[in-house]
Amino acid sequence: MRVGGMTVGNSGTNLGLNDEALAACVGCGLCLPHCPTYRVTGDERRSPRGRIALMRAVEWDDATPDDEWHEAMDTCVGCLGCETACPSAVPYGLLIAGTRAAVAADRGVPWQLRIGLHLLSWPRLVRWGSRAAGLLQRVGLLRRSGILPSRIPLRASGARTVGDYGGAEAEVVLFTGCVMDAWQPEVHAAVIDVLTAAGITVRRSGDATGCCGALHEHAGMVDGARAHAERVLAAHSDGPSSGARSEPILVDSAGCGAALKHYGELLGTLEAQAFAERVFDVQEWCAADPRVVALIEGAAEAASADETEAADRPTVVVQDPCHLRHVQGCHTAVRDLLGPVVEVRELDDEGLCCGAGGAFQVLQPELAGAARDRKVAAVHRAARGEPGVTVASANPGCALHLAADPSLGSAGVVVRHPMEVLADGLRRAGMLGAGEGTVDDGR
């Protein structure tokens, strides 16, 4: 028998999903306007409601997953905008993660993706490879692509910042990760400059922690994600004899921060839960720290006293990464930090996903590009054709995905991290030295 385009009866497929979670969806459709793939395709199967119906068919009706079923699951960005909009609190993230894990265990993961994710286990290799790519880029042998920065740094942030985790005590730890340290070292530098200007001692987590495992879990490679989580936990502990560390761990990548905060559920241990409670998005933590707030207020007062500076406040359009808005729920902190030093403009798309989705922009380039087109159109509306507008995005995948759109470059719109924008605002007010906030990356 065929149901919904799938064969029903004795498929032998078990997704292992929670029945209560599957039953929670009442099919109201309030999620549809917030789903980027549904907005692009208009296809019910590419909506949260449609995907849950397909999951139910396999889990409850013993339907056999076919190519269309797998395509529906593969084309979910994982933005979780549906969860924010859902009045029934359907745990869609739990359902899609469980489905992908079951599919990966049954069908495996494409070898290209598996190799790429394995390389992230070696931060030094990522940096060396990035430097080689940067050299090829400089001499014109490597063309621009959506996932690569327009100008790959030739040196990582470790060249100018304090050392790796360990040794002298510091008040906070900056989680450096893998790709961020290789492709966006200037963001780490800006974070360290802002914190130290506020009198806060900070240390990099360094290569001992490596990748957070977010992309592995997104691909259904749960064992790989857990292995990375265990490595991160081990790097942030002094061992059983001296006890666990307690410093706050600040993260300047929204996707990494969401993954680190999820370690308690991923590993299911008290140690992992205690670690997750130490993790903060860097904007979230800074907006709550009185020293950083006082520094920003001082910069705002200095700017208001300067008539020229007050009249020429930079315009910044804030783009909320889904992992900051829908997963961590701390996106308003970006406005709290930037509002006193720049003119903040909002997008009119209610936080619709830009289509980056970690590896999604590589695996599903057409859908990712179509979702980006909607976001870019919203950026242009907010920019109003004015020169010198900056888009602030707190996630490397989103930033690179948006920056790859040629129309933004043609309009003079640049994409930067909120902490870079904040550091610039403090520098204009004389709160940071002229040499701070930059990275000697050999450009």
C-alpha beads as a LAMMPS data file, in Angstrom:
LAMMPS data file: protein, C-alpha beads

443 atoms
442 bonds

1 atom types
1 bond types

-500.0 500.0 xlo xhi
-500.0 500.0 ylo yhi
-500.0 500.0 zlo zhi

Masses

1 110.0

Atoms # bond

1 1 1 0.000 0.000 0.000
2 1 1 1.130 3.549 -0.745
3 1 1 0.642 6.409 1.742
4 1 1 1.899 9.916 0.990
5 1 1 4.060 8.579 -1.834
6 1 1 5.717 5.933 0.363
7 1 1 5.213 2.203 0.650
8 1 1 3.630 1.202 3.974
9 1 1 4.194 -2.087 5.724
10 1 1 7.169 -3.969 7.160
11 1 1 9.897 -1.502 6.210
12 1 1 11.993 -2.507 9.186
13 1 1 13.117 1.112 9.569
14 1 1 13.141 2.490 13.106
15 1 1 14.049 6.128 13.678
16 1 1 13.932 5.740 17.454
17 1 1 11.992 8.975 17.918
18 1 1 10.006 9.948 20.998
19 1 1 6.302 9.294 20.431
20 1 1 5.205 12.236 22.578
21 1 1 7.426 14.576 20.598
22 1 1 6.036 13.229 17.317
23 1 1 2.461 13.569 18.564
24 1 1 2.935 17.140 19.799
25 1 1 2.507 18.658 16.326
26 1 1 -1.168 19.516 15.727
27 1 1 -0.586 20.586 12.131
28 1 1 -1.604 24.215 12.641
29 1 1 0.938 25.471 10.101
30 1 1 2.121 28.470 12.112
31 1 1 5.661 27.233 11.493
32 1 1 5.400 27.518 7.709
33 1 1 6.236 31.237 7.307
34 1 1 9.326 30.735 9.475
35 1 1 10.773 27.815 7.497
36 1 1 13.299 28.965 4.875
37 1 1 12.987 25.885 2.683
38 1 1 9.192 26.033 2.641
39 1 1 9.323 29.741 1.831
40 1 1 11.601 28.994 -1.122
41 1 1 9.883 25.875 -2.484
42 1 1 6.268 26.040 -1.277
43 1 1 6.589 22.257 -0.877
44 1 1 4.812 20.853 2.183
45 1 1 7.395 18.084 2.447
46 1 1 10.033 20.758 2.949
47 1 1 8.263 22.285 5.925
48 1 1 8.498 21.287 9.606
49 1 1 4.893 20.066 9.555
50 1 1 5.492 18.041 6.419
51 1 1 8.732 16.542 7.684
52 1 1 7.073 15.489 10.941
53 1 1 4.309 13.828 8.922
54 1 1 6.970 11.909 7.002
55 1 1 8.674 10.901 10.250
56 1 1 5.343 9.649 11.609
57 1 1 4.753 7.611 8.454
58 1 1 8.013 5.741 8.994
59 1 1 7.829 5.495 12.772
60 1 1 4.124 4.748 13.218
61 1 1 2.932 3.340 9.880
62 1 1 6.055 1.351 9.016
63 1 1 6.480 3.230 5.739
64 1 1 9.656 2.689 3.746
65 1 1 11.774 5.843 3.348
66 1 1 12.247 6.579 -0.340
67 1 1 14.395 9.124 -2.165
68 1 1 11.807 11.880 -1.709
69 1 1 11.648 11.154 2.021
70 1 1 15.429 11.401 2.343
71 1 1 15.475 14.560 0.229
72 1 1 12.964 16.170 2.585
73 1 1 15.140 15.401 5.602
74 1 1 18.385 16.387 3.881
75 1 1 17.000 19.776 2.887
76 1 1 16.191 20.911 6.430
77 1 1 18.566 23.746 7.345
78 1 1 18.150 23.062 11.063
79 1 1 17.496 26.722 11.867
80 1 1 14.736 25.895 14.409
81 1 1 12.770 28.992 13.509
82 1 1 9.788 26.655 13.651
83 1 1 10.368 25.975 17.352
84 1 1 10.255 29.673 18.186
85 1 1 6.972 30.053 16.279
86 1 1 5.298 26.844 17.492
87 1 1 2.473 27.344 20.050
88 1 1 2.596 23.643 20.963
89 1 1 6.316 23.666 21.801
90 1 1 7.058 20.814 19.411
91 1 1 10.714 19.790 19.933
92 1 1 11.456 19.761 16.221
93 1 1 15.198 20.019 16.780
94 1 1 15.131 16.795 18.775
95 1 1 13.130 15.081 16.035
96 1 1 15.287 16.146 13.082
97 1 1 18.494 15.390 14.998
98 1 1 17.234 11.921 15.887
99 1 1 16.139 11.304 12.319
100 1 1 19.493 12.334 10.903
101 1 1 21.346 10.166 13.399
102 1 1 19.219 7.157 12.432
103 1 1 19.714 7.827 8.720
104 1 1 23.477 8.280 9.153
105 1 1 23.700 5.000 11.056
106 1 1 21.703 3.213 8.356
107 1 1 23.035 4.801 5.154
108 1 1 26.282 6.365 6.276
109 1 1 27.517 9.900 5.611
110 1 1 28.931 11.025 2.239
111 1 1 32.672 10.411 2.247
112 1 1 33.473 13.991 1.243
113 1 1 31.606 15.336 4.273
114 1 1 33.099 12.711 6.568
115 1 1 36.660 13.583 5.492
116 1 1 35.993 17.308 5.759
117 1 1 34.629 16.980 9.275
118 1 1 37.489 14.702 10.296
119 1 1 39.988 17.391 9.310
120 1 1 38.365 19.755 11.808
121 1 1 39.782 17.543 14.557
122 1 1 43.197 19.030 13.792
123 1 1 43.158 22.820 14.286
124 1 1 46.767 23.218 13.165
125 1 1 46.010 21.342 9.964
126 1 1 43.000 23.612 9.398
127 1 1 45.228 26.668 9.832
128 1 1 47.983 25.315 7.588
129 1 1 45.469 24.375 4.910
130 1 1 43.847 27.783 5.211
131 1 1 47.199 29.528 4.831
132 1 1 47.921 27.484 1.717
133 1 1 44.488 28.381 0.364
134 1 1 45.167 32.013 1.237
135 1 1 48.381 31.979 -0.774
136 1 1 46.620 30.408 -3.751
137 1 1 43.922 33.038 -3.386
138 1 1 46.485 35.868 -3.426
139 1 1 48.041 34.684 -6.683
140 1 1 44.680 34.097 -8.342
141 1 1 44.734 30.291 -8.394
142 1 1 41.788 29.877 -6.020
143 1 1 38.458 31.357 -7.020
144 1 1 36.005 32.776 -4.519
145 1 1 33.287 30.401 -3.341
146 1 1 30.402 30.870 -0.956
147 1 1 32.036 29.017 1.935
148 1 1 35.459 30.688 1.724
149 1 1 36.273 34.156 3.029
150 1 1 36.945 36.774 0.366
151 1 1 40.477 37.044 1.751
152 1 1 41.694 34.077 3.788
153 1 1 44.046 35.148 6.613
154 1 1 47.615 33.916 6.289
155 1 1 48.188 33.800 10.033
156 1 1 45.840 32.801 12.845
157 1 1 44.967 34.909 15.859
158 1 1 47.438 33.042 18.027
159 1 1 50.167 35.156 16.408
160 1 1 49.220 38.187 18.460
161 1 1 47.103 37.036 21.392
162 1 1 47.799 35.303 24.674
163 1 1 48.616 31.625 24.667
164 1 1 46.608 28.452 24.875
165 1 1 44.662 27.240 27.888
166 1 1 46.711 26.591 31.003
167 1 1 49.378 28.312 33.027
168 1 1 48.469 31.645 34.588
169 1 1 44.887 31.978 35.732
170 1 1 42.482 34.182 33.791
171 1 1 38.999 35.393 34.564
172 1 1 37.389 34.100 31.369
173 1 1 38.275 31.682 28.590
174 1 1 37.698 32.466 24.909
175 1 1 36.744 29.332 22.988
176 1 1 38.725 29.585 19.762
177 1 1 37.412 26.521 17.920
178 1 1 38.669 25.400 14.520
179 1 1 37.374 27.378 11.530
180 1 1 37.003 30.658 13.453
181 1 1 40.665 30.604 14.438
182 1 1 41.735 29.981 10.844
183 1 1 39.317 32.152 8.866
184 1 1 38.192 34.900 11.251
185 1 1 41.085 35.533 13.663
186 1 1 40.249 39.234 13.676
187 1 1 37.052 38.382 15.572
188 1 1 38.994 36.694 18.379
189 1 1 41.320 39.705 18.433
190 1 1 38.392 42.109 18.765
191 1 1 36.911 40.085 21.623
192 1 1 40.196 40.045 23.512
193 1 1 40.716 43.773 22.960
194 1 1 37.257 44.666 24.274
195 1 1 37.594 42.430 27.318
196 1 1 41.083 43.600 28.228
197 1 1 40.046 47.245 27.783
198 1 1 37.369 46.554 30.397
199 1 1 40.004 45.144 32.745
200 1 1 39.079 41.494 32.215
201 1 1 41.824 38.888 31.897
202 1 1 41.185 36.401 29.112
203 1 1 42.840 33.295 27.748
204 1 1 42.329 31.391 24.521
205 1 1 41.156 27.791 24.794
206 1 1 43.701 26.812 22.130
207 1 1 44.303 23.688 20.101
208 1 1 43.713 21.323 23.024
209 1 1 39.973 21.853 22.655
210 1 1 39.754 21.912 18.876
211 1 1 36.385 21.540 17.154
212 1 1 33.155 21.656 19.175
213 1 1 31.451 18.934 17.094
214 1 1 28.475 21.043 15.995
215 1 1 28.784 20.106 12.319
216 1 1 29.160 16.434 13.196
217 1 1 25.894 16.387 15.137
218 1 1 24.175 18.342 12.370
219 1 1 25.232 15.612 9.920
220 1 1 23.917 12.850 12.189
221 1 1 27.425 11.758 13.242
222 1 1 26.522 11.578 16.931
223 1 1 29.526 9.469 17.933
224 1 1 31.845 12.018 16.349
225 1 1 30.051 14.877 18.086
226 1 1 30.381 13.102 21.426
227 1 1 34.068 12.433 20.857
228 1 1 34.676 16.131 20.242
229 1 1 32.616 17.032 23.298
230 1 1 34.669 14.685 25.471
231 1 1 37.864 16.250 24.145
232 1 1 36.604 19.747 24.930
233 1 1 35.583 18.719 28.440
234 1 1 38.957 17.111 29.079
235 1 1 40.762 20.261 27.965
236 1 1 38.722 22.369 30.369
237 1 1 39.339 20.247 33.440
238 1 1 42.341 20.038 35.730
239 1 1 41.648 16.374 36.304
240 1 1 39.990 14.480 39.162
241 1 1 42.669 15.331 41.715
242 1 1 42.293 19.097 41.519
243 1 1 38.703 19.425 40.317
244 1 1 37.075 21.071 37.347
245 1 1 37.727 24.614 36.288
246 1 1 35.005 27.186 36.812
247 1 1 35.844 30.177 34.571
248 1 1 33.099 31.330 32.202
249 1 1 33.720 30.108 28.656
250 1 1 32.911 32.791 26.095
251 1 1 32.106 31.841 22.507
252 1 1 32.096 34.235 19.552
253 1 1 30.544 31.763 17.099
254 1 1 26.793 31.304 17.589
255 1 1 26.840 27.768 16.200
256 1 1 29.688 26.685 18.453
257 1 1 28.058 28.307 21.468
258 1 1 24.805 26.444 20.840
259 1 1 26.708 23.163 20.573
260 1 1 28.708 23.736 23.764
261 1 1 25.557 24.631 25.700
262 1 1 24.047 21.339 24.484
263 1 1 26.783 19.116 25.901
264 1 1 24.693 18.173 28.941
265 1 1 22.042 16.581 26.725
266 1 1 24.584 15.193 24.253
267 1 1 26.712 13.376 26.836
268 1 1 24.164 12.937 29.616
269 1 1 26.649 13.415 32.461
270 1 1 26.780 15.794 35.408
271 1 1 30.240 16.924 34.304
272 1 1 28.936 17.839 30.854
273 1 1 25.978 19.687 32.343
274 1 1 28.249 21.638 34.686
275 1 1 30.459 22.550 31.744
276 1 1 27.472 23.669 29.651
277 1 1 26.381 25.998 32.432
278 1 1 29.739 27.793 32.169
279 1 1 29.245 28.572 28.472
280 1 1 28.067 32.007 27.336
281 1 1 27.776 33.695 23.990
282 1 1 30.315 36.513 24.157
283 1 1 27.679 39.197 23.527
284 1 1 25.411 37.639 26.140
285 1 1 28.169 37.734 28.765
286 1 1 29.463 41.198 27.886
287 1 1 25.990 42.752 28.003
288 1 1 25.617 41.484 31.575
289 1 1 29.087 42.448 32.828
290 1 1 29.124 45.885 34.521
291 1 1 32.715 46.604 33.466
292 1 1 31.984 46.122 29.777
293 1 1 28.736 48.062 30.110
294 1 1 30.595 50.933 31.797
295 1 1 33.211 50.913 29.030
296 1 1 30.514 51.159 26.364
297 1 1 28.665 53.884 28.244
298 1 1 31.914 55.840 28.449
299 1 1 32.384 55.487 24.711
300 1 1 28.830 56.669 24.095
301 1 1 29.356 59.737 26.279
302 1 1 32.609 60.578 24.509
303 1 1 30.929 60.223 21.125
304 1 1 27.980 62.410 22.111
305 1 1 30.373 65.149 23.243
306 1 1 31.989 65.138 19.792
307 1 1 29.557 66.777 17.375
308 1 1 31.235 65.270 14.326
309 1 1 31.240 61.780 15.795
310 1 1 27.639 62.101 16.946
311 1 1 26.543 63.137 13.454
312 1 1 28.493 60.366 11.706
313 1 1 27.445 57.311 13.690
314 1 1 28.014 54.209 11.560
315 1 1 24.911 52.370 10.401
316 1 1 24.779 48.693 11.314
317 1 1 22.116 46.224 10.203
318 1 1 21.863 43.340 12.661
319 1 1 21.399 39.857 11.228
320 1 1 20.536 37.298 13.893
321 1 1 22.129 33.879 13.369
322 1 1 19.522 31.206 14.028
323 1 1 21.719 29.569 16.657
324 1 1 21.732 32.856 18.550
325 1 1 18.064 33.767 18.072
326 1 1 16.240 30.442 18.120
327 1 1 18.603 28.100 19.973
328 1 1 20.376 30.256 22.566
329 1 1 17.736 32.975 22.729
330 1 1 20.223 35.752 23.519
331 1 1 20.204 37.757 20.278
332 1 1 19.000 40.947 21.955
333 1 1 22.401 41.274 23.649
334 1 1 23.885 42.329 20.305
335 1 1 21.607 45.372 20.279
336 1 1 22.465 46.142 23.903
337 1 1 26.171 46.267 23.062
338 1 1 26.019 48.075 19.735
339 1 1 23.152 50.484 20.342
340 1 1 25.192 53.029 22.331
341 1 1 27.971 53.305 19.699
342 1 1 26.276 52.849 16.302
343 1 1 22.913 53.337 14.626
344 1 1 21.282 49.913 14.745
345 1 1 18.777 48.981 12.058
346 1 1 16.581 45.911 12.108
347 1 1 15.632 43.600 9.272
348 1 1 11.949 43.237 8.416
349 1 1 11.980 39.448 7.887
350 1 1 11.284 38.339 11.482
351 1 1 14.608 36.549 11.771
352 1 1 14.134 34.254 8.766
353 1 1 17.169 32.003 8.229
354 1 1 19.804 33.154 5.722
355 1 1 20.317 29.589 4.473
356 1 1 23.889 29.062 5.674
357 1 1 23.144 26.232 8.110
358 1 1 26.715 25.091 8.722
359 1 1 27.493 22.669 5.897
360 1 1 24.040 23.202 4.355
361 1 1 25.349 25.935 2.043
362 1 1 27.818 23.415 0.604
363 1 1 25.507 20.383 0.494
364 1 1 22.417 22.253 -0.763
365 1 1 23.797 25.283 -2.624
366 1 1 20.654 26.056 -4.644
367 1 1 18.331 26.116 -1.641
368 1 1 20.918 27.956 0.441
369 1 1 21.342 30.543 -2.291
370 1 1 17.595 31.063 -2.654
371 1 1 17.220 31.539 1.110
372 1 1 20.122 33.985 1.058
373 1 1 18.460 35.990 -1.710
374 1 1 15.538 36.699 0.639
375 1 1 17.879 37.756 3.430
376 1 1 19.959 39.954 1.140
377 1 1 16.816 41.672 -0.127
378 1 1 15.935 42.477 3.496
379 1 1 19.450 43.837 4.047
380 1 1 19.129 46.124 1.031
381 1 1 15.796 47.414 2.333
382 1 1 17.364 48.181 5.704
383 1 1 20.455 49.782 4.127
384 1 1 18.235 52.128 2.052
385 1 1 20.940 52.504 -0.560
386 1 1 23.180 54.423 1.826
387 1 1 26.973 53.985 1.574
388 1 1 29.117 52.464 4.296
389 1 1 26.489 50.193 5.854
390 1 1 27.703 47.185 7.853
391 1 1 25.850 43.926 8.483
392 1 1 26.640 42.508 11.928
393 1 1 26.388 38.712 12.122
394 1 1 27.642 36.682 15.079
395 1 1 28.181 33.396 13.247
396 1 1 30.991 32.635 10.780
397 1 1 28.830 30.522 8.479
398 1 1 26.193 33.233 8.171
399 1 1 28.808 35.949 7.705
400 1 1 30.652 34.096 4.938
401 1 1 27.403 33.078 3.241
402 1 1 26.112 36.647 3.176
403 1 1 29.449 38.179 2.193
404 1 1 29.558 35.905 -0.855
405 1 1 26.519 37.653 -2.338
406 1 1 27.851 39.998 -5.045
407 1 1 25.042 42.539 -4.703
408 1 1 26.102 43.423 -1.162
409 1 1 29.655 44.095 -2.282
410 1 1 28.433 46.169 -5.207
411 1 1 26.365 48.275 -2.812
412 1 1 29.340 48.784 -0.496
413 1 1 27.787 46.703 2.287
414 1 1 30.309 44.772 4.385
415 1 1 29.650 41.903 6.790
416 1 1 31.408 41.873 10.154
417 1 1 31.089 40.318 13.593
418 1 1 29.310 42.407 16.269
419 1 1 32.420 42.353 18.457
420 1 1 34.451 43.879 15.616
421 1 1 31.839 46.609 15.293
422 1 1 31.953 47.191 19.051
423 1 1 35.761 47.343 19.086
424 1 1 35.675 49.932 16.300
425 1 1 33.166 52.003 18.256
426 1 1 35.358 51.920 21.347
427 1 1 38.382 52.838 19.257
428 1 1 36.640 55.849 17.755
429 1 1 35.904 57.026 21.292
430 1 1 39.540 56.573 22.319
431 1 1 38.829 53.562 24.520
432 1 1 41.104 51.248 22.508
433 1 1 44.570 51.889 21.118
434 1 1 45.009 52.307 17.385
435 1 1 46.967 49.077 17.125
436 1 1 44.413 46.983 18.950
437 1 1 41.743 45.001 17.194
438 1 1 44.003 44.088 14.275
439 1 1 45.787 40.869 13.429
440 1 1 49.170 40.565 11.786
441 1 1 48.084 37.841 9.376
442 1 1 50.595 38.516 6.638
443 1 1 48.188 40.229 4.251

Bonds

1 1 1 2
2 1 2 3
3 1 3 4
4 1 4 5
5 1 5 6
6 1 6 7
7 1 7 8
8 1 8 9
9 1 9 10
10 1 10 11
11 1 11 12
12 1 12 13
13 1 13 14
14 1 14 15
15 1 15 16
16 1 16 17
17 1 17 18
18 1 18 19
19 1 19 20
20 1 20 21
21 1 21 22
22 1 22 23
23 1 23 24
24 1 24 25
25 1 25 26
26 1 26 27
27 1 27 28
28 1 28 29
29 1 29 30
30 1 30 31
31 1 31 32
32 1 32 33
33 1 33 34
34 1 34 35
35 1 35 36
36 1 36 37
37 1 37 38
38 1 38 39
39 1 39 40
40 1 40 41
41 1 41 42
42 1 42 43
43 1 43 44
44 1 44 45
45 1 45 46
46 1 46 47
47 1 47 48
48 1 48 49
49 1 49 50
50 1 50 51
51 1 51 52
52 1 52 53
53 1 53 54
54 1 54 55
55 1 55 56
56 1 56 57
57 1 57 58
58 1 58 59
59 1 59 60
60 1 60 61
61 1 61 62
62 1 62 63
63 1 63 64
64 1 64 65
65 1 65 66
66 1 66 67
67 1 67 68
68 1 68 69
69 1 69 70
70 1 70 71
71 1 71 72
72 1 72 73
73 1 73 74
74 1 74 75
75 1 75 76
76 1 76 77
77 1 77 78
78 1 78 79
79 1 79 80
80 1 80 81
81 1 81 82
82 1 82 83
83 1 83 84
84 1 84 85
85 1 85 86
86 1 86 87
87 1 87 88
88 1 88 89
89 1 89 90
90 1 90 91
91 1 91 92
92 1 92 93
93 1 93 94
94 1 94 95
95 1 95 96
96 1 96 97
97 1 97 98
98 1 98 99
99 1 99 100
100 1 100 101
101 1 101 102
102 1 102 103
103 1 103 104
104 1 104 105
105 1 105 106
106 1 106 107
107 1 107 108
108 1 108 109
109 1 109 110
110 1 110 111
111 1 111 112
112 1 112 113
113 1 113 114
114 1 114 115
115 1 115 116
116 1 116 117
117 1 117 118
118 1 118 119
119 1 119 120
120 1 120 121
121 1 121 122
122 1 122 123
123 1 123 124
124 1 124 125
125 1 125 126
126 1 126 127
127 1 127 128
128 1 128 129
129 1 129 130
130 1 130 131
131 1 131 132
132 1 132 133
133 1 133 134
134 1 134 135
135 1 135 136
136 1 136 137
137 1 137 138
138 1 138 139
139 1 139 140
140 1 140 141
141 1 141 142
142 1 142 143
143 1 143 144
144 1 144 145
145 1 145 146
146 1 146 147
147 1 147 148
148 1 148 149
149 1 149 150
150 1 150 151
151 1 151 152
152 1 152 153
153 1 153 154
154 1 154 155
155 1 155 156
156 1 156 157
157 1 157 158
158 1 158 159
159 1 159 160
160 1 160 161
161 1 161 162
162 1 162 163
163 1 163 164
164 1 164 165
165 1 165 166
166 1 166 167
167 1 167 168
168 1 168 169
169 1 169 170
170 1 170 171
171 1 171 172
172 1 172 173
173 1 173 174
174 1 174 175
175 1 175 176
176 1 176 177
177 1 177 178
178 1 178 179
179 1 179 180
180 1 180 181
181 1 181 182
182 1 182 183
183 1 183 184
184 1 184 185
185 1 185 186
186 1 186 187
187 1 187 188
188 1 188 189
189 1 189 190
190 1 190 191
191 1 191 192
192 1 192 193
193 1 193 194
194 1 194 195
195 1 195 196
196 1 196 197
197 1 197 198
198 1 198 199
199 1 199 200
200 1 200 201
201 1 201 202
202 1 202 203
203 1 203 204
204 1 204 205
205 1 205 206
206 1 206 207
207 1 207 208
208 1 208 209
209 1 209 210
210 1 210 211
211 1 211 212
212 1 212 213
213 1 213 214
214 1 214 215
215 1 215 216
216 1 216 217
217 1 217 218
218 1 218 219
219 1 219 220
220 1 220 221
221 1 221 222
222 1 222 223
223 1 223 224
224 1 224 225
225 1 225 226
226 1 226 227
227 1 227 228
228 1 228 229
229 1 229 230
230 1 230 231
231 1 231 232
232 1 232 233
233 1 233 234
234 1 234 235
235 1 235 236
236 1 236 237
237 1 237 238
238 1 238 239
239 1 239 240
240 1 240 241
241 1 241 242
242 1 242 243
243 1 243 244
244 1 244 245
245 1 245 246
246 1 246 247
247 1 247 248
248 1 248 249
249 1 249 250
250 1 250 251
251 1 251 252
252 1 252 253
253 1 253 254
254 1 254 255
255 1 255 256
256 1 256 257
257 1 257 258
258 1 258 259
259 1 259 260
260 1 260 261
261 1 261 262
262 1 262 263
263 1 263 264
264 1 264 265
265 1 265 266
266 1 266 267
267 1 267 268
268 1 268 269
269 1 269 270
270 1 270 271
271 1 271 272
272 1 272 273
273 1 273 274
274 1 274 275
275 1 275 276
276 1 276 277
277 1 277 278
278 1 278 279
279 1 279 280
280 1 280 281
281 1 281 282
282 1 282 283
283 1 283 284
284 1 284 285
285 1 285 286
286 1 286 287
287 1 287 288
288 1 288 289
289 1 289 290
290 1 290 291
291 1 291 292
292 1 292 293
293 1 293 294
294 1 294 295
295 1 295 296
296 1 296 297
297 1 297 298
298 1 298 299
299 1 299 300
300 1 300 301
301 1 301 302
302 1 302 303
303 1 303 304
304 1 304 305
305 1 305 306
306 1 306 307
307 1 307 308
308 1 308 309
309 1 309 310
310 1 310 311
311 1 311 312
312 1 312 313
313 1 313 314
314 1 314 315
315 1 315 316
316 1 316 317
317 1 317 318
318 1 318 319
319 1 319 320
320 1 320 321
321 1 321 322
322 1 322 323
323 1 323 324
324 1 324 325
325 1 325 326
326 1 326 327
327 1 327 328
328 1 328 329
329 1 329 330
330 1 330 331
331 1 331 332
332 1 332 333
333 1 333 334
334 1 334 335
335 1 335 336
336 1 336 337
337 1 337 338
338 1 338 339
339 1 339 340
340 1 340 341
341 1 341 342
342 1 342 343
343 1 343 344
344 1 344 345
345 1 345 346
346 1 346 347
347 1 347 348
348 1 348 349
349 1 349 350
350 1 350 351
351 1 351 352
352 1 352 353
353 1 353 354
354 1 354 355
355 1 355 356
356 1 356 357
357 1 357 358
358 1 358 359
359 1 359 360
360 1 360 361
361 1 361 362
362 1 362 363
363 1 363 364
364 1 364 365
365 1 365 366
366 1 366 367
367 1 367 368
368 1 368 369
369 1 369 370
370 1 370 371
371 1 371 372
372 1 372 373
373 1 373 374
374 1 374 375
375 1 375 376
376 1 376 377
377 1 377 378
378 1 378 379
379 1 379 380
380 1 380 381
381 1 381 382
382 1 382 383
383 1 383 384
384 1 384 385
385 1 385 386
386 1 386 387
387 1 387 388
388 1 388 389
389 1 389 390
390 1 390 391
391 1 391 392
392 1 392 393
393 1 393 394
394 1 394 395
395 1 395 396
396 1 396 397
397 1 397 398
398 1 398 399
399 1 399 400
400 1 400 401
401 1 401 402
402 1 402 403
403 1 403 404
404 1 404 405
405 1 405 406
406 1 406 407
407 1 407 408
408 1 408 409
409 1 409 410
410 1 410 411
411 1 411 412
412 1 412 413
413 1 413 414
414 1 414 415
415 1 415 416
416 1 416 417
417 1 417 418
418 1 418 419
419 1 419 420
420 1 420 421
421 1 421 422
422 1 422 423
423 1 423 424
424 1 424 425
425 1 425 426
426 1 426 427
427 1 427 428
428 1 428 429
429 1 429 430
430 1 430 431
431 1 431 432
432 1 432 433
433 1 433 434
434 1 434 435
435 1 435 436
436 1 436 437
437 1 437 438
438 1 438 439
439 1 439 440
440 1 440 441
441 1 441 442
442 1 442 443
